[in-house]
């Protein structure tokens, strides 16, 4: 697409007949993406860990879009829940015949130290490992692409495949988040190499929302840090709205000629603001040896594989 054309929601084409799975679809970027896709005719599976909140979000959609959405339980902090979700959508009375696009959107950020049901560090477990497990499980149903949510925070990420839960290095909330988002990007690229090796037409792409004002960034349990982000969110125009921040995700999920392995983000202020464009990620994120090792290590951790 020519650089002179700045992509907006009006460019989102008709998605009728296409099936999307969006994790974390009840709030923020995930909800804005769900609303946009369903508004263009897509069937959207809202895969969320809190059914009550998800159903409330679904009820707030316009009637026509609401009819095209479906809420299903998925807790990415529990690999058993991921396994149950995969089983549910793959077989049985509520099975899906196909999934055109899987959007690995859900995430946690800047948390006090916590562990998943299987004992992994929470930010890595939810943002990275849970989505890798989900993609592995749903791969047979995929028909078009998987979209991974990255972040500018990958800039400070470091991957040590022998210390993914930061037990040896020592835990820091923001470093753990950066690590998890770098891992998401590296897996997005490694998934594309996997598809290429398999001779598959499937694509793996990544997107980041720039600086978007959502509830995600106020969860650290550290009052000063949370207050800083809260003030940033409160300044009019300082952050993108979820609708604006979801545009790179919509682009990555729907533009027909996007290449596998692409990374999409806002086009201004170093990726903090603007409209979607194909962007860059660090040289570290393109380290194929580390990415391959990360893939292997994550796959070993996935209980139901």
Buried (B, 14 or more C-beta within 10 A) or exposed (E): BEEEEBBEBEBBEEBEEBBBBBBBBBBBBBBBBBBBBBBBBBBBBBBBBBBEEBBEBBEEBEEEBBEBBBBBBBBBBBBEBBBBBBEBBBEEEEEBEEBBBBBBBBBBBBBEBBEBEBEBBBBBBBBBBBBBBBBBBBBEBBEBBBBBBBBBBBBBBBBEBEBBBBEEEEBEBBBBBBBBBBBBBBBBBBBBBBBBEEEEEBBBBBBBBBBBBBEBBBBBEEEEBBEBBEEBBEEEEEBBEBBBBBBBBBBBBBBEEBEBBBBBBBBEEBBBBBBBBBBEBEEBBBBEEBBBBBBEBBEEBBEEB
